[in-house]
Amino acid sequence: MLFENSEEKINKSASPLAERVRPQSIDDLIGQEHLVAKDAPIRRFIENGEIPSIIFWGPPGVGKTTLAQIISISAGYHFSKLSAVDSGVKDVREQISKAELLRKNGKKALLFIDEIHRFNKSQQDALLNAVEKGIITLLGATTENPSFEVIAPLLSRCQVYRLKPLDEEHLQSIVLNAISKDEELSKYQIEVLDWDFLFKISSGDARAVLNAIELSFKYARKSLDEKIQITRKILEKTLQQKTAYYDKSGDSHYDTISAFIKSLRGSDPDAALLWLSKMLDAGEDPRFIARRMVIFASEDIGNADPFALTLALSVFQAVELIGMPEAQINLAQGVSYLASCPKSNASYLGLLAAKDYVKKADSLIVPLHLRNAPTSLMKQEGYGKDYKYPHDFDYHFVKENYFPLNAKPTAFYFPGNFGKEDSFSKRLKAFWKERYEDLGK
């Protein structure tokens, strides 16, 4: 067995549930299919018995340590483990010395370093030579972006694999597997009645979901003849954690995001932050929130503050890069900015008006002077003839017809009088005076 060969051999019956049901082989692992499915890289490395140095990057409880242990035993490597929190350069050098001795005896050494992002530069430097020469195969685990936390020379010698948060289907499988296979839990009839709350409090973390089940099991009155029902009430009592009602697949989900967007549109950052907090507390995917903010930046702010879109995109990128819980700080900055911006839906209304025009038009033929003329034949046909280049004129503008043949120039975009759009409005009305006057604008 995997753990009975480890230096950390313990009495499993006294171990936490998460430890007792930890997967023993790659086939037992739930989740991370992009790494362990057929022909995926980790499975292929194990099958070939050749493991490169790897850094696993992902949130807590998604299988980083488990994968390292499975790789070691499955590929026949000697497994050693260091925690970056309480290890120093001396510990690293001791592990390298052991690995050199193992190598002389024809054995391969794998060193797993948990929280490798906490190693300082000198500690990481101590690993370089051994990793480069293949004395040690390094498996590191980190919750932080290794590009920022691991020195470049060491990072270049490792393959970085990102582990994903476990989805609800994965978490449910993990719980059902524990209930049916754990030596203690399997004696009883255990039924989970509030999966949604369980998913919310675990946030994609297998260890958290198993800890919640174990605590609830210890709290419940037990009888071999009666079911142990794990309800929301029991989970809240044992974990001392409550959350506002929020069904991610039901009306509450859509009602809350609607209130959030309307608060942004209504320039109320306080209300918007409140709805943001409710969604995050309920376990909403922060990427979903960030995507809606990107849409909002163009739909409801537009050119009143063009930077709003840039900021919203930066927030979305930060959410992808950083992950929760720190990404909530990025979301809060974006929310407070978008809510405080001047608002305009002029560009969105302009798009709708132009689309309506296109649907009703019989044909939209491009005039010859607007056509490109890459060949001499096209030039002979008059393509591009008499086109006036705006940069050759004062204010980089010249009166020209850019509409289709036989189509009356029509105003679709009406900039507002706030923010950047105020200057747009004055400029466009000066350039296209007749167009706006014809429509009473």
N, C-alpha and C positions, 0 to 999 in steps of 0.2 A: 504494500500500500504506500501511497505517496508520502503521507505524513509520518508513517512509522519508520521510514528511511531518513527522516529529517533529524537534524541535531536538536530540534525543538519538540521532540516527542512528548506528548502530554496525554493525560487521561481524557479521552474524547467525551466520555459521559459528563464530565464537568465543564466541558468547553461550551462557548456560546453556540447557539443554533447555526449561525452563519458559518462557523468553523466546522461544525459536525457534518454539514451537508455541502461543504465546499467540493466542487467537481474534481474528480480524480483523473479524468482523461479528457481529451479534446472533444470526444463524442458526448460527454456529459455536460459540456459548457452550453449555457443558454445565452444567446445574444452574440454580437460581434461577428455575424455571418460573413461580413466582408473580409475578415481575417482568417476564419477557421472553417468555412465551408469547403466543399470539394474544389480543388485546384486553387484555393485562396492561399496567400503567401505563408502564413504560419503553419497551416496543415502540410503544405509542400515541404517546408524546411524540416518539420518533424519527420516526415516520411523519408526524406533524404538523409536524415541524421547529421545535417550540416546547418548550424544555427549562426547567423550573423549577429553582430552586436546591434541591439535594438533599444530604442526608447519608446515606451508606451505612454502616450499623452491622452489624458481623459479625466473626467470628473470622478469623485470618490465612488466606490462600490460598483464599478462596471466590469471588474475582472482583471485588473492589471497584475496584481500579485498572483492570482490564480493561474493566469496564462503563463507567467514566468515559471511557476512550480511545475505545471503540466509539461511545458517545453523541456525543462531539465530532466525530469524522470523519463519522459517518452523518448527523448533523443539520447539518453544514456550519459548525460553530463553530471559531474559532481556539482551539487547545488550548495552555494553559500549565500548568506544574506546579510546586508548591512542596512541600517537605517541612517539616513543622512542627518537626522536630528541629533543622534548621540554617538556618531562615529567621526574619527579624525583621520589625518594623513597616516598616522601610525597603524590604524586599523586597516586602511587600504593596502599599505605595504605588507602587512602580515598576510592578507588574503592573496596578494601577488606571489609571495614566497611559497605559500601552500600550493598555488596553482602551478608554479614552476616545478615543484616536487611531483605533483600529480602528472605533469607533462612528461617528466622523465620516466614515469612508470606507465606511459602510454594511455593516460586518462585525460579527458577534457574537463576543464573547469568553467563553470558558469557562475558569475557573481551578480546577484540581484541587489540593486540599490534602490530602496524605497525613498520617495521624495528627493530624488536626485537634484532637483532645483535648489535644494537647501545646501548643497555642497558649494563651498567657496572655490575660488580659482585655484588655490594651491592644492586642494583636495582633488579637484578634477584633473589638474596637471599630473598628479601622481598616477592617474590611471592611463594616461595617454600611451606611453611606451608599451605597456602590457597589452592594451587593446590593439594597438597598431601591429604588434608582432604576433598576435593571436595567442598569447599566453593565457589571456582571460577572454571569455565571451561575456560582454557586458549586457545586462538587461536592466534598464533603468525605468522607473515609474515616476510620473510627474503629473500634477494637476495644472501646472503652469505651462505656458507656451515655451517649449524648449529653445526656440530661436532667441528668446530673451534671457533665459536662465542658464543655458549650457554653453560653455565656451566653444567658439567656432571650430577649433582643431578636433575636439572630442566629438562634436555634433557631426562633423564631416565623416567620421569613422563609424557612424551609427545610422541605421535606418529608423526613421521616425514613423510610427504607426499611431493614428488617432483612434481612440476607442470612443464609441458613441454612448450617450445615456440610454439605458434600457427602456424600451417602450412598454406600454401597459400589458401587451400580450406576453412579453418576456417576463415581466414581474409576476403576472398571474401564474405562469408556468413554474417559476421558481418557488412560489408559495405552495402551489399544489404538490410539487415534487417533494418539498420539505415535509408537508403534512402527511404524505403517503409513505415516505421512506425513512424519515428520522426515527430512530429506535424509540424515543420517548413519545413524540407526538403521534406516531402511527398507532399507539395503543388506544387512542380516543377517536371519537367521531367529531371532527372539527369542521365548522362551516363558516366561511367569511360572508357576512351579509352586506358590508359596505365597501365594495372594491374601489369605488371612486375616491373615497376619503383615504383609503390605504395608498392608492396611487399618488394622491396629492402630497401626502406627508413624506413619501419616500423619494419623490423627485428623480426617478430613474436610477436610484441607488439600491442595489440588491441587498447590501448589508443593512440598510435602514429598514427595508420592508421586512426582512427576516427578524430583525430586532423587535419590530412592532408586533409581529406575530408571537414571538417568544414571550414578550412582556404581557401580552393579552392572555396567553395560555397560562402563565404563572398567576395572573390575577383571577382568572375564572374559577368558579367552583367546579370540581371535576367529579365525574361519575362515568364509569365505563359503559353504563347503560343509557346515558343521555348525551345528546349533542352539546358540544361547546360551541356556542354561536359568538363569533367575533363581530360585534356591532360597532357603529360609529361611537356610541356612548362609551363602550369599553375602551376603545382606542383613545378617545379624548381623555378619559380618566387616567389611563396608564401612562400616556405620553404627555399629559398636561398640555395639550395643544388643541386649539379650536380654530375653525376657519369659517368665513362667511359662506353661505350656500352659493354654490357655483357649479353648474353642470356643464362641462365643456362641450357636450354634444346636444344640449337642450337650449331652451329659451333664455336661461340666465346668461349663458355665454354671449348670445347675440345682443341681449339687452344691455349687458355691461359694456361691451365694445362700442355699442351705439352711444351710450352715455359718455364714454371716454372721448369719442370723436366729436360729439356735439359740444363737449366742454372745451376741447381744443378750438373748435370753430367759433365758440362763443367767447374766446379770449379769457377763459377762467383757468389759470394754471393751478389753482388750489384744488378745484374740483377734478381737474384732469389727473393730478397727482394722486388724489384719493382713489379714483377708479383704476389707475395704474397699480396702486398698492393692493387693491382688492384682487385684481387679476393675477398679480405675482404671488400673493398669499395663497391663492387657490390653485397654483401650479400651472397657470397658463404658459404656453410656449412663448418665451420672450421674443423669438424670431417672428412669430405671428404679430405681436404688438409692433415690433420695429418695421415690419413690412407695411402695416397700415399707416404708420407715421410717414413713410416714404410717399405713399399715395396721397396722403393728406397734404404734404408739403407742396405738391403741384396742384391738387384739386382745389384747396381752400386758401392757400397763401399765394402761390404762383409768383408773378413778377412784382407783387407788392414788396417781397423780400426774396430775391432769387437765391440768396445764401441758404434759405431754409431747406431747400432740396439737398444741397451739399451737406448740411449738418445732419439731415435725416439719413442720408446714405452712410455718413461716417458712423452714426449711431448703430445702424444695421451691421456694418462691418465690425464694429467694436463688440457687439453682441455675439457675432460668429466667432470672433477671435478670443474673447475673454471668457465668455460663458458665465453662468450664474454661480455664486450670488453677486459677484462684483459688477456684472453687466447692468444690474439695476441702477447703478450710479450713472452710467452712460444714458440709460433710458430716461432717468429723471432729468438730466440736463436737456436732452432733446425735447421732452414733454414741456418743460417750463419755457424753453425758447419758442417752440411752435405755438404754444398758447398765447405767448406775449407778443407775437408778430402782428403787424398790420395784415389784414385779410383781403384776398381778392380771388374770385372764381372766374375772372374774365377770360383767362386762357382756356379754361375748361368749357365755358359757355361758347367761346369762339369755335372750339373744335366741334361742338354739337351743331352749331349753326352751319359750319362748313360741310359737315357730313350730310346734313339735311339738304343743302344746296346740291351736293353731288348726286344724291339719290333722285332728285327731281330733274336734273339736267339731262337733256337728250344726248349731248356729246360734249366732250371737253378736249378740244383739239389745241395742241400747243402751237402758238404763232411761230412763224419761221424765224423771227429775230431772236426768239428765246431758245431755239434749238442749237445743239452742239454740232460742229462741223469738222469731224476728225479726218474726213477724206476730201479730196479735190472735187469729186463728183457732188458731194453734198454742198460744197461751197457754190458750185455752178447752179445748183438747184435753189440757192438763196438762203440756205441754212445759216443762221447767225448774222445775216446782212442787216446793217443799220442798228445793230445792238449798241446801246449807249452804256459805257462802262462807268458806274457811279463814282468811282474814285478819281475820275478825270474832271469832276465838276465840284463847284463850291459846296461845302458842307457834306461832301461825299454823297450827294443825292442828285438825281435827275428825274424829271417827270417822265415816266415810261409806263406802258401797259404791260402788266405781268399776268393778266387774266387770260383765259382761253379765248379763242376766236369767237366773236359774236356773243360773248358773255359780258354783261354789264358789271363793272367793278362794284363790289358790294362789301360793306364793312361787316366783318364777323367779330373782330376783337375790339372791345371797348375798355381800355385800361381805366382803372379806378383813379381816385384822387388821393390815394394814400401810398406812402413809401415810394419805392422806385417807380411805380406805375404812374405817379403824378407827372413825372418828367416824360414818360412814354406818351401819356395822353396829349400833352401839349405839343410834343414833337410830331406825332402822327397826324393830329388835326391841322397842324401847319402844313405838312407835306401833302396830305390828301383831303384838303379843305372841302372840296365839292362832295366827296364821298360821304363825309360825316354830316354835312349840311343837308344833303338830300334826305337823310333819315332823321333829321331833327336832332342830331347829336352834336 
